[in-house]
Amino acid sequence: MTQLKLNGKVAFITGANSGIGAVTAKELALQGYHVFLACRDRNKADQVIQEISAESHGQAQVESLELDLANLDSVRSCAKQFLDRNLPLHLLICNAGLAGQKGMTTSGFELTFGVCHIGHFLLTDLLKEKLMDSKPARVVVVASKAHRHAKGVDFDAVLQATQSFGGLKEYAVAKLANVLFAKELGRRLYGTGVTTYAVHPGIVSTNVWRSLPNPLVKALSRWMISPEQGAKTTLYCATAPQLSAETGMYYEDCKVKTSSSVAQDIVLAEQLWMQSSKWVQI
């Protein structure tokens, strides 16, 4: 490849050790971003870093940070490690997620909700000032079309272990929370130079589905797309210049789409924000 031009911008991606996150990290690093891969498994993250390094002939700036979104102490520690570096932050991509796993997080939330929403909610709050200082900056939240299956957020149920068979009901609620969060964050940061985007990547063939029963994975696989295809809308929302004036919207196939009516409920969005703030003690 020709000389890689570093663009002076810093990107922070959760769950970048596989799937869409790994593709997103690679693309941004090759575009010249200084990329931080915030992952639970640092060994896997370091494998991705080696691949990026090989592809860029050692020119890309890529590092890993340890982050377990199920553990709020880990979230605080990860944010502190990043902030201690005293770098700007132009791009926060809340990408990590899981589906079909059951149980509770160490911090006391239904597993999928705790990882997909609560962990990212706290992380974003801790990095918010840095994003504003680095404006223009963007926050991209990887949500899902599955948010359409959720009728609302049961604030008691999200504090209990996964109830449904296969955990897909809880997945829908967590993804609804992602869309509501991006919307409310966009509203609260309006005019600060930080814009927000919620993304449906498609049904992507990644290990996010690793805990689902096999027959269900087989059924889903007919509609699955590759991680490369899945990362397209994330990358579009992260970098497309024409989106700099848009905030709080929901995107599919690199286009604004109308989210479910529940996901547009501004009262629910604010309620989720207030409740989440209380839970993580902001």
Secondary structure, DSSP 8 states (H G I E B T S, - for coil): -------S-EEEEETTTSHHHHHHHHHHHHTT-EEEEEES-HHHHHHHHHHHHHHTTT-SEEEEEE--TT-HHHHHHHHHHHHTTT----EEEE----SS--SB-TTSSBHHHIIIIIHHHHHHHHHHHHHHHT-SEEEEEE--GGGGG-----TTGGGS---SGGGHHHHHHHHHHHHHHHHHHHHHTTTTTEEEEEEE--SB-SGGGTTS-HHHHHHHHTT-B-HHHHHHHHHHHHH-GGGTT--SEEEETTEEE---TGGG-HHHHHHHHHHHHHHHT-
